[in-house]
Amino acid sequence: MKEISIYINQDDLARVAEILKRHNVGGISFYEVHAAGRREHDSIPEMVRAYNTGRTITPDYVKRTKVETIVSDSAMNQIVDDISDSLSQQHGNKARGMIFIKDVSDAYEIGTKERGETVLTRK
């Protein structure tokens, strides 16, 4: 099993969630994070105590959405390819985020005591 952590712009969340649903992923978590990476950030208006100063600044950190899910080893490559291809088609070759993959040794469903890859897909 693999844990997939996906850092994307908030407006890409629906597209990524639809891809995961198409692959019968049993569950996802997502939340807003503030992140810095390799890409340069766009300048934004400088605000001081809710007042616009008329200048612009380039923030060190920007809002992103982090999506997390656990998938089977066999599904991981296709899911990553589909997300990458979909976001590339929509936005060209411009960087749109990052995907990280981690190994997961086992999964347990609380209550049913089911375990392994069978708990990763929708019923």
C-alpha positions in Angstrom: 0.0 0.0 0.0 1.0 3.6 -0.6 0.1 6.9 1.0 -0.2 9.6 -1.6 0.2 13.3 -0.4 -0.8 15.8 -3.1 -0.1 19.5 -2.8 -2.2 21.5 -5.2 -3.9 24.9 -5.8 -7.4 25.0 -4.2 -9.1 25.3 -7.6 -7.6 21.9 -8.6 -9.2 20.0 -5.7 -12.4 19.0 -7.5 -10.5 17.6 -10.4 -8.1 15.6 -8.2 -11.1 14.3 -6.1 -12.9 13.2 -9.2 -9.8 11.2 -10.4 -9.5 9.5 -7.0 -13.3 8.7 -7.1 -12.9 7.2 -10.6 -10.2 4.9 -9.2 -12.5 3.7 -6.4 -10.4 5.2 -3.7 -12.1 4.6 -0.4 -11.3 7.8 1.3 -9.4 11.1 1.2 -8.5 13.8 3.6 -7.8 17.4 2.5 -7.0 20.6 4.2 -5.5 24.0 3.6 -1.8 24.5 4.2 0.6 27.3 3.8 3.6 26.2 1.8 6.8 27.2 0.1 8.4 25.3 -2.7 10.5 25.6 -5.8 8.1 27.9 -7.7 8.2 31.7 -7.4 5.1 33.2 -5.9 3.0 35.9 -7.5 3.1 39.3 -6.0 0.1 40.4 -3.9 -1.0 43.8 -2.6 0.6 44.7 0.7 -1.9 44.9 3.6 -1.1 46.6 6.9 -3.9 46.3 9.5 -6.5 45.6 6.8 -5.4 48.7 4.8 -3.9 48.4 1.3 -0.6 50.3 1.2 -0.5 50.5 -2.6 2.7 48.4 -2.8 3.0 44.8 -3.7 5.0 42.0 -1.9 6.0 38.5 -2.8 4.9 36.2 0.1 7.2 33.5 1.4 4.3 31.1 1.8 1.1 30.7 -0.2 -2.1 28.8 0.4 -2.3 25.3 -1.0 -4.6 22.3 -0.5 -3.0 19.1 0.7 -4.8 15.9 -0.3 -4.0 12.6 1.4 -5.1 9.1 0.6 -4.0 5.5 0.9 -4.1 3.3 -2.3 -3.0 -0.2 -3.3 0.5 -0.6 -4.8 -1.1 -1.7 -8.1 -3.3 1.5 -8.4 -0.7 4.1 -7.4 1.2 4.6 -10.7 -2.0 5.1 -12.7 -3.5 7.5 -10.1 -0.4 9.6 -10.1 -0.2 9.6 -13.9 -3.9 10.6 -14.2 -3.5 13.5 -11.8 -0.4 14.7 -13.4 -1.8 14.4 -16.9 -5.1 16.0 -16.0 -3.5 19.1 -14.4 -1.0 19.4 -17.2 -3.7 19.3 -19.8 -5.7 22.0 -18.0 -2.7 24.3 -17.2 0.0 23.4 -19.7 3.5 22.5 -18.6 3.4 25.0 -15.7 4.2 23.4 -12.3 0.9 22.9 -10.5 2.0 21.2 -7.2 3.8 18.2 -5.9 3.0 14.5 -5.2 4.8 12.5 -2.6 4.5 8.7 -2.1 5.2 6.8 1.1 5.0 3.1 1.9 2.3 1.9 4.3 2.7 -1.5 6.0 -1.0 -2.2 6.8 -4.4 -0.7 7.3 -7.1 -1.6 9.8 -10.8 -0.7 9.8 -12.0 0.1 13.3 -15.0 -1.9 14.3 -15.0 -4.5 11.5 -11.4 -5.6 12.1 -10.9 -5.9 8.4 -7.4 -5.2 7.3 -5.1 -4.8 4.3 -6.0 -3.5 0.8 -9.7 -4.5 1.1 -10.3 -1.6 3.4 -9.0 0.9 0.8 -11.8 0.8 -1.7 -15.5 1.9 -1.6 -18.1 -0.7 -0.9 
